[in-house]
Amino acid sequence: MPGKVGKSRTPELAQGINKLGRSASCAKNHRYLYSKNKVAAAKAPAEVAKSIVEPKFYSADDVARPIPSRKSHHKPARLRASITPGTVLILLAGRFRGKRVVFLKQLPSGLLLVTGQSSTICQAVHIVGNA
């Protein structure tokens, strides 16, 4: 006989489908202990024996400062001089676009407090953006 064909140690469930996968069969046969590259296998135990652990990150000499955030410096939008309490405005955006409202005041956040007919806005007062 030219050569003996070896039988798989993991039983086949169907043709070409083994019970254990590649990783499980390697673990079962202890194939992880052997390496094809003998040089790499010889160096591996020496690296593990190192007692000095080097840091993974070295900080640079010139450490960059974080850029200050502008999120905490909110400045409300400046209101046009012609918009005073009692002025009739026409909303340009949003759900009530094209509706006429009466300006009441500007809130500290910069939004506008307006009022209008209950049939158009459905609320006594409404907050809209200053655009």
Summary of the structure (lengths in Angstrom):
residues: 131
radius of gyration: 37.7
end to end distance: 91.0
largest distance: 106.7
contacts: 215
relative contact order: 0.09
helix: 19%
strand: 18%
